[in-house]
């Protein structure tokens, strides 16, 4: 995948700086990351794979803070990500204003769930 960083995230260093406590994250662990700010508030979503485990970080803030202190990767599954695509006609995905992120997220999830299902049928 060409671009994995969207919105106000431009690379792994930028991601680490905005979260303030996410050092130790390697660029090759990041599958997708987006951070968008509007009217002094912001939302972020990071999907990563570490030691074979799929993890996600969701964070948001109002005008008085940033993303600092919210780096808390939680285990997730490709099926959970697939539900985001289908949930309420894609309302979660509609909340992100970057078309390239939406396309990349959908392509990544569809590819991963396809391979996951293929592996279970072997």
Phi and psi restraints in degrees (range 20) as a CNS / XPLOR table:
assign (resid 1 and name C) (resid 2 and name N)
       (resid 2 and name CA) (resid 2 and name C) 1.0 -64.8 20.0 2
assign (resid 2 and name N) (resid 2 and name CA)
       (resid 2 and name C) (resid 3 and name N) 1.0 -62.9 20.0 2
assign (resid 2 and name C) (resid 3 and name N)
       (resid 3 and name CA) (resid 3 and name C) 1.0 -110.4 20.0 2
assign (resid 3 and name N) (resid 3 and name CA)
       (resid 3 and name C) (resid 4 and name N) 1.0 130.2 20.0 2
assign (resid 3 and name C) (resid 4 and name N)
       (resid 4 and name CA) (resid 4 and name C) 1.0 -114.5 20.0 2
assign (resid 4 and name N) (resid 4 and name CA)
       (resid 4 and name C) (resid 5 and name N) 1.0 -8.4 20.0 2
assign (resid 4 and name C) (resid 5 and name N)
       (resid 5 and name CA) (resid 5 and name C) 1.0 -114.1 20.0 2
assign (resid 5 and name N) (resid 5 and name CA)
       (resid 5 and name C) (resid 6 and name N) 1.0 132.4 20.0 2
assign (resid 5 and name C) (resid 6 and name N)
       (resid 6 and name CA) (resid 6 and name C) 1.0 -134.9 20.0 2
assign (resid 6 and name N) (resid 6 and name CA)
       (resid 6 and name C) (resid 7 and name N) 1.0 160.5 20.0 2
assign (resid 6 and name C) (resid 7 and name N)
       (resid 7 and name CA) (resid 7 and name C) 1.0 66.2 20.0 2
assign (resid 7 and name N) (resid 7 and name CA)
       (resid 7 and name C) (resid 8 and name N) 1.0 -130.9 20.0 2
assign (resid 7 and name C) (resid 8 and name N)
       (resid 8 and name CA) (resid 8 and name C) 1.0 -84.2 20.0 2
assign (resid 8 and name N) (resid 8 and name CA)
       (resid 8 and name C) (resid 9 and name N) 1.0 0.3 20.0 2
assign (resid 8 and name C) (resid 9 and name N)
       (resid 9 and name CA) (resid 9 and name C) 1.0 -91.4 20.0 2
assign (resid 9 and name N) (resid 9 and name CA)
       (resid 9 and name C) (resid 10 and name N) 1.0 126.3 20.0 2
assign (resid 9 and name C) (resid 10 and name N)
       (resid 10 and name CA) (resid 10 and name C) 1.0 -113.3 20.0 2
assign (resid 10 and name N) (resid 10 and name CA)
       (resid 10 and name C) (resid 11 and name N) 1.0 -23.0 20.0 2
assign (resid 10 and name C) (resid 11 and name N)
       (resid 11 and name CA) (resid 11 and name C) 1.0 -166.5 20.0 2
assign (resid 11 and name N) (resid 11 and name CA)
       (resid 11 and name C) (resid 12 and name N) 1.0 179.1 20.0 2
assign (resid 11 and name C) (resid 12 and name N)
       (resid 12 and name CA) (resid 12 and name C) 1.0 -66.1 20.0 2
assign (resid 12 and name N) (resid 12 and name CA)
       (resid 12 and name C) (resid 13 and name N) 1.0 -34.9 20.0 2
assign (resid 12 and name C) (resid 13 and name N)
       (resid 13 and name CA) (resid 13 and name C) 1.0 -63.7 20.0 2
assign (resid 13 and name N) (resid 13 and name CA)
       (resid 13 and name C) (resid 14 and name N) 1.0 -42.9 20.0 2
assign (resid 13 and name C) (resid 14 and name N)
       (resid 14 and name CA) (resid 14 and name C) 1.0 -60.8 20.0 2
assign (resid 14 and name N) (resid 14 and name CA)
       (resid 14 and name C) (resid 15 and name N) 1.0 -43.2 20.0 2
assign (resid 14 and name C) (resid 15 and name N)
       (resid 15 and name CA) (resid 15 and name C) 1.0 -60.1 20.0 2
assign (resid 15 and name N) (resid 15 and name CA)
       (resid 15 and name C) (resid 16 and name N) 1.0 -47.2 20.0 2
assign (resid 15 and name C) (resid 16 and name N)
       (resid 16 and name CA) (resid 16 and name C) 1.0 -61.5 20.0 2
assign (resid 16 and name N) (resid 16 and name CA)
       (resid 16 and name C) (resid 17 and name N) 1.0 -40.9 20.0 2
assign (resid 16 and name C) (resid 17 and name N)
       (resid 17 and name CA) (resid 17 and name C) 1.0 -66.2 20.0 2
assign (resid 17 and name N) (resid 17 and name CA)
       (resid 17 and name C) (resid 18 and name N) 1.0 -39.5 20.0 2
assign (resid 17 and name C) (resid 18 and name N)
       (resid 18 and name CA) (resid 18 and name C) 1.0 -72.0 20.0 2
assign (resid 18 and name N) (resid 18 and name CA)
       (resid 18 and name C) (resid 19 and name N) 1.0 -34.7 20.0 2
assign (resid 18 and name C) (resid 19 and name N)
       (resid 19 and name CA) (resid 19 and name C) 1.0 -83.3 20.0 2
assign (resid 19 and name N) (resid 19 and name CA)
       (resid 19 and name C) (resid 20 and name N) 1.0 -18.8 20.0 2
assign (resid 19 and name C) (resid 20 and name N)
       (resid 20 and name CA) (resid 20 and name C) 1.0 68.7 20.0 2
assign (resid 20 and name N) (resid 20 and name CA)
       (resid 20 and name C) (resid 21 and name N) 1.0 -16.7 20.0 2
assign (resid 20 and name C) (resid 21 and name N)
       (resid 21 and name CA) (resid 21 and name C) 1.0 -139.7 20.0 2
assign (resid 21 and name N) (resid 21 and name CA)
       (resid 21 and name C) (resid 22 and name N) 1.0 29.6 20.0 2
assign (resid 21 and name C) (resid 22 and name N)
       (resid 22 and name CA) (resid 22 and name C) 1.0 -109.2 20.0 2
assign (resid 22 and name N) (resid 22 and name CA)
       (resid 22 and name C) (resid 23 and name N) 1.0 29.0 20.0 2
assign (resid 22 and name C) (resid 23 and name N)
       (resid 23 and name CA) (resid 23 and name C) 1.0 -65.3 20.0 2
assign (resid 23 and name N) (resid 23 and name CA)
       (resid 23 and name C) (resid 24 and name N) 1.0 156.7 20.0 2
assign (resid 23 and name C) (resid 24 and name N)
       (resid 24 and name CA) (resid 24 and name C) 1.0 93.0 20.0 2
assign (resid 24 and name N) (resid 24 and name CA)
       (resid 24 and name C) (resid 25 and name N) 1.0 -6.8 20.0 2
assign (resid 24 and name C) (resid 25 and name N)
       (resid 25 and name CA) (resid 25 and name C) 1.0 -84.1 20.0 2
assign (resid 25 and name N) (resid 25 and name CA)
       (resid 25 and name C) (resid 26 and name N) 1.0 128.5 20.0 2
assign (resid 25 and name C) (resid 26 and name N)
       (resid 26 and name CA) (resid 26 and name C) 1.0 -94.4 20.0 2
assign (resid 26 and name N) (resid 26 and name CA)
       (resid 26 and name C) (resid 27 and name N) 1.0 146.7 20.0 2
assign (resid 26 and name C) (resid 27 and name N)
       (resid 27 and name CA) (resid 27 and name C) 1.0 -56.5 20.0 2
assign (resid 27 and name N) (resid 27 and name CA)
       (resid 27 and name C) (resid 28 and name N) 1.0 -37.1 20.0 2
assign (resid 27 and name C) (resid 28 and name N)
       (resid 28 and name CA) (resid 28 and name C) 1.0 -72.7 20.0 2
assign (resid 28 and name N) (resid 28 and name CA)
       (resid 28 and name C) (resid 29 and name N) 1.0 -8.5 20.0 2
assign (resid 28 and name C) (resid 29 and name N)
       (resid 29 and name CA) (resid 29 and name C) 1.0 -83.3 20.0 2
assign (resid 29 and name N) (resid 29 and name CA)
       (resid 29 and name C) (resid 30 and name N) 1.0 -23.9 20.0 2
assign (resid 29 and name C) (resid 30 and name N)
       (resid 30 and name CA) (resid 30 and name C) 1.0 -78.5 20.0 2
assign (resid 30 and name N) (resid 30 and name CA)
       (resid 30 and name C) (resid 31 and name N) 1.0 121.7 20.0 2
assign (resid 30 and name C) (resid 31 and name N)
       (resid 31 and name CA) (resid 31 and name C) 1.0 -90.6 20.0 2
assign (resid 31 and name N) (resid 31 and name CA)
       (resid 31 and name C) (resid 32 and name N) 1.0 -47.4 20.0 2
assign (resid 31 and name C) (resid 32 and name N)
       (resid 32 and name CA) (resid 32 and name C) 1.0 -151.8 20.0 2
assign (resid 32 and name N) (resid 32 and name CA)
       (resid 32 and name C) (resid 33 and name N) 1.0 144.3 20.0 2
assign (resid 32 and name C) (resid 33 and name N)
       (resid 33 and name CA) (resid 33 and name C) 1.0 -148.0 20.0 2
assign (resid 33 and name N) (resid 33 and name CA)
       (resid 33 and name C) (resid 34 and name N) 1.0 134.3 20.0 2
assign (resid 33 and name C) (resid 34 and name N)
       (resid 34 and name CA) (resid 34 and name C) 1.0 -139.3 20.0 2
assign (resid 34 and name N) (resid 34 and name CA)
       (resid 34 and name C) (resid 35 and name N) 1.0 143.7 20.0 2
assign (resid 34 and name C) (resid 35 and name N)
       (resid 35 and name CA) (resid 35 and name C) 1.0 -142.5 20.0 2
assign (resid 35 and name N) (resid 35 and name CA)
       (resid 35 and name C) (resid 36 and name N) 1.0 121.2 20.0 2
assign (resid 35 and name C) (resid 36 and name N)
       (resid 36 and name CA) (resid 36 and name C) 1.0 -125.7 20.0 2
assign (resid 36 and name N) (resid 36 and name CA)
       (resid 36 and name C) (resid 37 and name N) 1.0 140.2 20.0 2
assign (resid 36 and name C) (resid 37 and name N)
       (resid 37 and name CA) (resid 37 and name C) 1.0 -119.7 20.0 2
assign (resid 37 and name N) (resid 37 and name CA)
       (resid 37 and name C) (resid 38 and name N) 1.0 138.0 20.0 2
assign (resid 37 and name C) (resid 38 and name N)
       (resid 38 and name CA) (resid 38 and name C) 1.0 -144.0 20.0 2
assign (resid 38 and name N) (resid 38 and name CA)
       (resid 38 and name C) (resid 39 and name N) 1.0 134.1 20.0 2
assign (resid 38 and name C) (resid 39 and name N)
       (resid 39 and name CA) (resid 39 and name C) 1.0 46.9 20.0 2
assign (resid 39 and name N) (resid 39 and name CA)
       (resid 39 and name C) (resid 40 and name N) 1.0 44.6 20.0 2
assign (resid 39 and name C) (resid 40 and name N)
       (resid 40 and name CA) (resid 40 and name C) 1.0 72.8 20.0 2
assign (resid 40 and name N) (resid 40 and name CA)
       (resid 40 and name C) (resid 41 and name N) 1.0 1.0 20.0 2
assign (resid 40 and name C) (resid 41 and name N)
       (resid 41 and name CA) (resid 41 and name C) 1.0 -111.6 20.0 2
assign (resid 41 and name N) (resid 41 and name CA)
       (resid 41 and name C) (resid 42 and name N) 1.0 162.7 20.0 2
assign (resid 41 and name C) (resid 42 and name N)
       (resid 42 and name CA) (resid 42 and name C) 1.0 -149.6 20.0 2
assign (resid 42 and name N) (resid 42 and name CA)
       (resid 42 and name C) (resid 43 and name N) 1.0 160.8 20.0 2
assign (resid 42 and name C) (resid 43 and name N)
       (resid 43 and name CA) (resid 43 and name C) 1.0 -136.7 20.0 2
assign (resid 43 and name N) (resid 43 and name CA)
       (resid 43 and name C) (resid 44 and name N) 1.0 144.5 20.0 2
assign (resid 43 and name C) (resid 44 and name N)
       (resid 44 and name CA) (resid 44 and name C) 1.0 -137.4 20.0 2
assign (resid 44 and name N) (resid 44 and name CA)
       (resid 44 and name C) (resid 45 and name N) 1.0 149.7 20.0 2
assign (resid 44 and name C) (resid 45 and name N)
       (resid 45 and name CA) (resid 45 and name C) 1.0 -143.8 20.0 2
assign (resid 45 and name N) (resid 45 and name CA)
       (resid 45 and name C) (resid 46 and name N) 1.0 129.7 20.0 2
assign (resid 45 and name C) (resid 46 and name N)
       (resid 46 and name CA) (resid 46 and name C) 1.0 -130.5 20.0 2
assign (resid 46 and name N) (resid 46 and name CA)
       (resid 46 and name C) (resid 47 and name N) 1.0 129.0 20.0 2
assign (resid 46 and name C) (resid 47 and name N)
       (resid 47 and name CA) (resid 47 and name C) 1.0 -114.0 20.0 2
assign (resid 47 and name N) (resid 47 and name CA)
       (resid 47 and name C) (resid 48 and name N) 1.0 124.5 20.0 2
assign (resid 47 and name C) (resid 48 and name N)
       (resid 48 and name CA) (resid 48 and name C) 1.0 -140.0 20.0 2
assign (resid 48 and name N) (resid 48 and name CA)
       (resid 48 and name C) (resid 49 and name N) 1.0 161.9 20.0 2
assign (resid 48 and name C) (resid 49 and name N)
       (resid 49 and name CA) (resid 49 and name C) 1.0 -126.8 20.0 2
assign (resid 49 and name N) (resid 49 and name CA)
       (resid 49 and name C) (resid 50 and name N) 1.0 122.3 20.0 2
assign (resid 49 and name C) (resid 50 and name N)
       (resid 50 and name CA) (resid 50 and name C) 1.0 -132.4 20.0 2
assign (resid 50 and name N) (resid 50 and name CA)
       (resid 50 and name C) (resid 51 and name N) 1.0 127.0 20.0 2
assign (resid 50 and name C) (resid 51 and name N)
       (resid 51 and name CA) (resid 51 and name C) 1.0 51.8 20.0 2
assign (resid 51 and name N) (resid 51 and name CA)
       (resid 51 and name C) (resid 52 and name N) 1.0 39.4 20.0 2
assign (resid 51 and name C) (resid 52 and name N)
       (resid 52 and name CA) (resid 52 and name C) 1.0 79.2 20.0 2
assign (resid 52 and name N) (resid 52 and name CA)
       (resid 52 and name C) (resid 53 and name N) 1.0 0.0 20.0 2
assign (resid 52 and name C) (resid 53 and name N)
       (resid 53 and name CA) (resid 53 and name C) 1.0 -105.2 20.0 2
assign (resid 53 and name N) (resid 53 and name CA)
       (resid 53 and name C) (resid 54 and name N) 1.0 133.0 20.0 2
assign (resid 53 and name C) (resid 54 and name N)
       (resid 54 and name CA) (resid 54 and name C) 1.0 -82.3 20.0 2
assign (resid 54 and name N) (resid 54 and name CA)
       (resid 54 and name C) (resid 55 and name N) 1.0 127.9 20.0 2
assign (resid 54 and name C) (resid 55 and name N)
       (resid 55 and name CA) (resid 55 and name C) 1.0 -130.5 20.0 2
assign (resid 55 and name N) (resid 55 and name CA)
       (resid 55 and name C) (resid 56 and name N) 1.0 156.8 20.0 2
assign (resid 55 and name C) (resid 56 and name N)
       (resid 56 and name CA) (resid 56 and name C) 1.0 -138.8 20.0 2
assign (resid 56 and name N) (resid 56 and name CA)
       (resid 56 and name C) (resid 57 and name N) 1.0 151.7 20.0 2
assign (resid 56 and name C) (resid 57 and name N)
       (resid 57 and name CA) (resid 57 and name C) 1.0 -128.9 20.0 2
assign (resid 57 and name N) (resid 57 and name CA)
       (resid 57 and name C) (resid 58 and name N) 1.0 126.4 20.0 2
assign (resid 57 and name C) (resid 58 and name N)
       (resid 58 and name CA) (resid 58 and name C) 1.0 -119.3 20.0 2
assign (resid 58 and name N) (resid 58 and name CA)
       (resid 58 and name C) (resid 59 and name N) 1.0 133.9 20.0 2
assign (resid 58 and name C) (resid 59 and name N)
       (resid 59 and name CA) (resid 59 and name C) 1.0 -147.7 20.0 2
assign (resid 59 and name N) (resid 59 and name CA)
       (resid 59 and name C) (resid 60 and name N) 1.0 155.3 20.0 2
assign (resid 59 and name C) (resid 60 and name N)
       (resid 60 and name CA) (resid 60 and name C) 1.0 -153.9 20.0 2
assign (resid 60 and name N) (resid 60 and name CA)
       (resid 60 and name C) (resid 61 and name N) 1.0 166.8 20.0 2
assign (resid 60 and name C) (resid 61 and name N)
       (resid 61 and name CA) (resid 61 and name C) 1.0 -156.8 20.0 2
assign (resid 61 and name N) (resid 61 and name CA)
       (resid 61 and name C) (resid 62 and name N) 1.0 158.9 20.0 2
assign (resid 61 and name C) (resid 62 and name N)
       (resid 62 and name CA) (resid 62 and name C) 1.0 -96.0 20.0 2
assign (resid 62 and name N) (resid 62 and name CA)
       (resid 62 and name C) (resid 63 and name N) 1.0 -166.6 20.0 2
assign (resid 62 and name C) (resid 63 and name N)
       (resid 63 and name CA) (resid 63 and name C) 1.0 -71.3 20.0 2
assign (resid 63 and name N) (resid 63 and name CA)
       (resid 63 and name C) (resid 64 and name N) 1.0 -18.4 20.0 2
assign (resid 63 and name C) (resid 64 and name N)
       (resid 64 and name CA) (resid 64 and name C) 1.0 -88.9 20.0 2
assign (resid 64 and name N) (resid 64 and name CA)
       (resid 64 and name C) (resid 65 and name N) 1.0 -10.9 20.0 2
assign (resid 64 and name C) (resid 65 and name N)
       (resid 65 and name CA) (resid 65 and name C) 1.0 -137.6 20.0 2
assign (resid 65 and name N) (resid 65 and name CA)
       (resid 65 and name C) (resid 66 and name N) 1.0 177.9 20.0 2
assign (resid 65 and name C) (resid 66 and name N)
       (resid 66 and name CA) (resid 66 and name C) 1.0 -120.8 20.0 2
assign (resid 66 and name N) (resid 66 and name CA)
       (resid 66 and name C) (resid 67 and name N) 1.0 -149.5 20.0 2
assign (resid 66 and name C) (resid 67 and name N)
       (resid 67 and name CA) (resid 67 and name C) 1.0 -86.4 20.0 2
assign (resid 67 and name N) (resid 67 and name CA)
       (resid 67 and name C) (resid 68 and name N) 1.0 -5.8 20.0 2
assign (resid 67 and name C) (resid 68 and name N)
       (resid 68 and name CA) (resid 68 and name C) 1.0 -54.4 20.0 2
assign (resid 68 and name N) (resid 68 and name CA)
       (resid 68 and name C) (resid 69 and name N) 1.0 140.5 20.0 2
assign (resid 68 and name C) (resid 69 and name N)
       (resid 69 and name CA) (resid 69 and name C) 1.0 80.2 20.0 2
assign (resid 69 and name N) (resid 69 and name CA)
       (resid 69 and name C) (resid 70 and name N) 1.0 3.0 20.0 2
assign (resid 69 and name C) (resid 70 and name N)
       (resid 70 and name CA) (resid 70 and name C) 1.0 -109.2 20.0 2
assign (resid 70 and name N) (resid 70 and name CA)
       (resid 70 and name C) (resid 71 and name N) 1.0 7.9 20.0 2
assign (resid 70 and name C) (resid 71 and name N)
       (resid 71 and name CA) (resid 71 and name C) 1.0 -76.2 20.0 2
assign (resid 71 and name N) (resid 71 and name CA)
       (resid 71 and name C) (resid 72 and name N) 1.0 102.4 20.0 2
assign (resid 71 and name C) (resid 72 and name N)
       (resid 72 and name CA) (resid 72 and name C) 1.0 -145.7 20.0 2
assign (resid 72 and name N) (resid 72 and name CA)
       (resid 72 and name C) (resid 73 and name N) 1.0 79.1 20.0 2
assign (resid 72 and name C) (resid 73 and name N)
       (resid 73 and name CA) (resid 73 and name C) 1.0 -59.5 20.0 2
assign (resid 73 and name N) (resid 73 and name CA)
       (resid 73 and name C) (resid 74 and name N) 1.0 129.5 20.0 2
assign (resid 73 and name C) (resid 74 and name N)
       (resid 74 and name CA) (resid 74 and name C) 1.0 -117.1 20.0 2
assign (resid 74 and name N) (resid 74 and name CA)
       (resid 74 and name C) (resid 75 and name N) 1.0 141.9 20.0 2
assign (resid 74 and name C) (resid 75 and name N)
       (resid 75 and name CA) (resid 75 and name C) 1.0 -61.0 20.0 2
assign (resid 75 and name N) (resid 75 and name CA)
       (resid 75 and name C) (resid 76 and name N) 1.0 143.6 20.0 2
assign (resid 75 and name C) (resid 76 and name N)
       (resid 76 and name CA) (resid 76 and name C) 1.0 -144.7 20.0 2
assign (resid 76 and name N) (resid 76 and name CA)
       (resid 76 and name C) (resid 77 and name N) 1.0 -178.2 20.0 2
assign (resid 76 and name C) (resid 77 and name N)
       (resid 77 and name CA) (resid 77 and name C) 1.0 -139.3 20.0 2
assign (resid 77 and name N) (resid 77 and name CA)
       (resid 77 and name C) (resid 78 and name N) 1.0 157.6 20.0 2
assign (resid 77 and name C) (resid 78 and name N)
       (resid 78 and name CA) (resid 78 and name C) 1.0 -61.5 20.0 2
assign (resid 78 and name N) (resid 78 and name CA)
       (resid 78 and name C) (resid 79 and name N) 1.0 -33.7 20.0 2
assign (resid 78 and name C) (resid 79 and name N)
       (resid 79 and name CA) (resid 79 and name C) 1.0 -63.4 20.0 2
assign (resid 79 and name N) (resid 79 and name CA)
       (resid 79 and name C) (resid 80 and name N) 1.0 -37.4 20.0 2
assign (resid 79 and name C) (resid 80 and name N)
       (resid 80 and name CA) (resid 80 and name C) 1.0 -64.6 20.0 2
assign (resid 80 and name N) (resid 80 and name CA)
       (resid 80 and name C) (resid 81 and name N) 1.0 -39.5 20.0 2
assign (resid 80 and name C) (resid 81 and name N)
       (resid 81 and name CA) (resid 81 and name C) 1.0 -68.0 20.0 2
assign (resid 81 and name N) (resid 81 and name CA)
       (resid 81 and name C) (resid 82 and name N) 1.0 -37.0 20.0 2
assign (resid 81 and name C) (resid 82 and name N)
       (resid 82 and name CA) (resid 82 and name C) 1.0 -63.0 20.0 2
assign (resid 82 and name N) (resid 82 and name CA)
       (resid 82 and name C) (resid 83 and name N) 1.0 -37.2 20.0 2
assign (resid 82 and name C) (resid 83 and name N)
       (resid 83 and name CA) (resid 83 and name C) 1.0 -63.1 20.0 2
assign (resid 83 and name N) (resid 83 and name CA)
       (resid 83 and name C) (resid 84 and name N) 1.0 -32.9 20.0 2
assign (resid 83 and name C) (resid 84 and name N)
       (resid 84 and name CA) (resid 84 and name C) 1.0 -61.6 20.0 2
assign (resid 84 and name N) (resid 84 and name CA)
       (resid 84 and name C) (resid 85 and name N) 1.0 -36.9 20.0 2
assign (resid 84 and name C) (resid 85 and name N)
       (resid 85 and name CA) (resid 85 and name C) 1.0 -66.9 20.0 2
assign (resid 85 and name N) (resid 85 and name CA)
       (resid 85 and name C) (resid 86 and name N) 1.0 -34.9 20.0 2
assign (resid 85 and name C) (resid 86 and name N)
       (resid 86 and name CA) (resid 86 and name C) 1.0 -95.9 20.0 2
assign (resid 86 and name N) (resid 86 and name CA)
       (resid 86 and name C) (resid 87 and name N) 1.0 -19.6 20.0 2
assign (resid 86 and name C) (resid 87 and name N)
       (resid 87 and name CA) (resid 87 and name C) 1.0 -61.2 20.0 2
assign (resid 87 and name N) (resid 87 and name CA)
       (resid 87 and name C) (resid 88 and name N) 1.0 126.0 20.0 2
assign (resid 87 and name C) (resid 88 and name N)
       (resid 88 and name CA) (resid 88 and name C) 1.0 43.2 20.0 2
assign (resid 88 and name N) (resid 88 and name CA)
       (resid 88 and name C) (resid 89 and name N) 1.0 50.7 20.0 2
assign (resid 88 and name C) (resid 89 and name N)
       (resid 89 and name CA) (resid 89 and name C) 1.0 57.8 20.0 2
assign (resid 89 and name N) (resid 89 and name CA)
       (resid 89 and name C) (resid 90 and name N) 1.0 35.4 20.0 2
assign (resid 89 and name C) (resid 90 and name N)
       (resid 90 and name CA) (resid 90 and name C) 1.0 78.7 20.0 2
assign (resid 90 and name N) (resid 90 and name CA)
       (resid 90 and name C) (resid 91 and name N) 1.0 27.5 20.0 2
assign (resid 90 and name C) (resid 91 and name N)
       (resid 91 and name CA) (resid 91 and name C) 1.0 -62.9 20.0 2
assign (resid 91 and name N) (resid 91 and name CA)
       (resid 91 and name C) (resid 92 and name N) 1.0 -34.2 20.0 2
assign (resid 91 and name C) (resid 92 and name N)
       (resid 92 and name CA) (resid 92 and name C) 1.0 -61.5 20.0 2
assign (resid 92 and name N) (resid 92 and name CA)
       (resid 92 and name C) (resid 93 and name N) 1.0 -45.0 20.0 2
assign (resid 92 and name C) (resid 93 and name N)
       (resid 93 and name CA) (resid 93 and name C) 1.0 -68.8 20.0 2
assign (resid 93 and name N) (resid 93 and name CA)
       (resid 93 and name C) (resid 94 and name N) 1.0 -33.2 20.0 2
assign (resid 93 and name C) (resid 94 and name N)
       (resid 94 and name CA) (resid 94 and name C) 1.0 -65.0 20.0 2
assign (resid 94 and name N) (resid 94 and name CA)
       (resid 94 and name C) (resid 95 and name N) 1.0 -23.8 20.0 2
assign (resid 94 and name C) (resid 95 and name N)
       (resid 95 and name CA) (resid 95 and name C) 1.0 -68.4 20.0 2
assign (resid 95 and name N) (resid 95 and name CA)
       (resid 95 and name C) (resid 96 and name N) 1.0 -18.9 20.0 2
assign (resid 95 and name C) (resid 96 and name N)
       (resid 96 and name CA) (resid 96 and name C) 1.0 -93.0 20.0 2
assign (resid 96 and name N) (resid 96 and name CA)
       (resid 96 and name C) (resid 97 and name N) 1.0 129.9 20.0 2
assign (resid 96 and name C) (resid 97 and name N)
       (resid 97 and name CA) (resid 97 and name C) 1.0 -92.0 20.0 2
assign (resid 97 and name N) (resid 97 and name CA)
       (resid 97 and name C) (resid 98 and name N) 1.0 9.7 20.0 2
assign (resid 97 and name C) (resid 98 and name N)
       (resid 98 and name CA) (resid 98 and name C) 1.0 -110.4 20.0 2
assign (resid 98 and name N) (resid 98 and name CA)
       (resid 98 and name C) (resid 99 and name N) 1.0 109.4 20.0 2
assign (resid 98 and name C) (resid 99 and name N)
       (resid 99 and name CA) (resid 99 and name C) 1.0 -57.5 20.0 2
assign (resid 99 and name N) (resid 99 and name CA)
       (resid 99 and name C) (resid 100 and name N) 1.0 -37.3 20.0 2
assign (resid 99 and name C) (resid 100 and name N)
       (resid 100 and name CA) (resid 100 and name C) 1.0 -63.5 20.0 2
assign (resid 100 and name N) (resid 100 and name CA)
       (resid 100 and name C) (resid 101 and name N) 1.0 -37.9 20.0 2
assign (resid 100 and name C) (resid 101 and name N)
       (resid 101 and name CA) (resid 101 and name C) 1.0 -64.7 20.0 2
assign (resid 101 and name N) (resid 101 and name CA)
       (resid 101 and name C) (resid 102 and name N) 1.0 -45.8 20.0 2
assign (resid 101 and name C) (resid 102 and name N)
       (resid 102 and name CA) (resid 102 and name C) 1.0 -58.4 20.0 2
assign (resid 102 and name N) (resid 102 and name CA)
       (resid 102 and name C) (resid 103 and name N) 1.0 -45.1 20.0 2
assign (resid 102 and name C) (resid 103 and name N)
       (resid 103 and name CA) (resid 103 and name C) 1.0 -65.1 20.0 2
assign (resid 103 and name N) (resid 103 and name CA)
       (resid 103 and name C) (resid 104 and name N) 1.0 -43.1 20.0 2
assign (resid 103 and name C) (resid 104 and name N)
       (resid 104 and name CA) (resid 104 and name C) 1.0 -66.3 20.0 2
assign (resid 104 and name N) (resid 104 and name CA)
       (resid 104 and name C) (resid 105 and name N) 1.0 -42.4 20.0 2
assign (resid 104 and name C) (resid 105 and name N)
       (resid 105 and name CA) (resid 105 and name C) 1.0 -62.2 20.0 2
assign (resid 105 and name N) (resid 105 and name CA)
       (resid 105 and name C) (resid 106 and name N) 1.0 -48.0 20.0 2
assign (resid 105 and name C) (resid 106 and name N)
       (resid 106 and name CA) (resid 106 and name C) 1.0 -62.1 20.0 2
assign (resid 106 and name N) (resid 106 and name CA)
       (resid 106 and name C) (resid 107 and name N) 1.0 -44.2 20.0 2
assign (resid 106 and name C) (resid 107 and name N)
       (resid 107 and name CA) (resid 107 and name C) 1.0 -64.2 20.0 2
assign (resid 107 and name N) (resid 107 and name CA)
       (resid 107 and name C) (resid 108 and name N) 1.0 -43.9 20.0 2
assign (resid 107 and name C) (resid 108 and name N)
       (resid 108 and name CA) (resid 108 and name C) 1.0 -63.3 20.0 2
assign (resid 108 and name N) (resid 108 and name CA)
       (resid 108 and name C) (resid 109 and name N) 1.0 -46.7 20.0 2
assign (resid 108 and name C) (resid 109 and name N)
       (resid 109 and name CA) (resid 109 and name C) 1.0 -65.2 20.0 2
assign (resid 109 and name N) (resid 109 and name CA)
       (resid 109 and name C) (resid 110 and name N) 1.0 -44.9 20.0 2
assign (resid 109 and name C) (resid 110 and name N)
       (resid 110 and name CA) (resid 110 and name C) 1.0 -62.5 20.0 2
assign (resid 110 and name N) (resid 110 and name CA)
       (resid 110 and name C) (resid 111 and name N) 1.0 -42.7 20.0 2
assign (resid 110 and name C) (resid 111 and name N)
       (resid 111 and name CA) (resid 111 and name C) 1.0 -64.9 20.0 2
assign (resid 111 and name N) (resid 111 and name CA)
       (resid 111 and name C) (resid 112 and name N) 1.0 -46.3 20.0 2
assign (resid 111 and name C) (resid 112 and name N)
       (resid 112 and name CA) (resid 112 and name C) 1.0 -64.6 20.0 2
assign (resid 112 and name N) (resid 112 and name CA)
       (resid 112 and name C) (resid 113 and name N) 1.0 -43.5 20.0 2
assign (resid 112 and name C) (resid 113 and name N)
       (resid 113 and name CA) (resid 113 and name C) 1.0 -68.6 20.0 2
assign (resid 113 and name N) (resid 113 and name CA)
       (resid 113 and name C) (resid 114 and name N) 1.0 -33.8 20.0 2
assign (resid 113 and name C) (resid 114 and name N)
       (resid 114 and name CA) (resid 114 and name C) 1.0 -61.0 20.0 2
assign (resid 114 and name N) (resid 114 and name CA)
       (resid 114 and name C) (resid 115 and name N) 1.0 -49.4 20.0 2
assign (resid 114 and name C) (resid 115 and name N)
       (resid 115 and name CA) (resid 115 and name C) 1.0 -67.9 20.0 2
assign (resid 115 and name N) (resid 115 and name CA)
       (resid 115 and name C) (resid 116 and name N) 1.0 -35.2 20.0 2
assign (resid 115 and name C) (resid 116 and name N)
       (resid 116 and name CA) (resid 116 and name C) 1.0 -64.2 20.0 2
assign (resid 116 and name N) (resid 116 and name CA)
       (resid 116 and name C) (resid 117 and name N) 1.0 -43.4 20.0 2
assign (resid 116 and name C) (resid 117 and name N)
       (resid 117 and name CA) (resid 117 and name C) 1.0 -67.1 20.0 2
assign (resid 117 and name N) (resid 117 and name CA)
       (resid 117 and name C) (resid 118 and name N) 1.0 -39.4 20.0 2
assign (resid 117 and name C) (resid 118 and name N)
       (resid 118 and name CA) (resid 118 and name C) 1.0 -62.3 20.0 2
assign (resid 118 and name N) (resid 118 and name CA)
       (resid 118 and name C) (resid 119 and name N) 1.0 -39.0 20.0 2
assign (resid 118 and name C) (resid 119 and name N)
       (resid 119 and name CA) (resid 119 and name C) 1.0 -66.4 20.0 2
assign (resid 119 and name N) (resid 119 and name CA)
       (resid 119 and name C) (resid 120 and name N) 1.0 -34.1 20.0 2
assign (resid 119 and name C) (resid 120 and name N)
       (resid 120 and name CA) (resid 120 and name C) 1.0 -74.0 20.0 2
assign (resid 120 and name N) (resid 120 and name CA)
       (resid 120 and name C) (resid 121 and name N) 1.0 -18.8 20.0 2
assign (resid 120 and name C) (resid 121 and name N)
       (resid 121 and name CA) (resid 121 and name C) 1.0 -94.3 20.0 2
assign (resid 121 and name N) (resid 121 and name CA)
       (resid 121 and name C) (resid 122 and name N) 1.0 -1.5 20.0 2
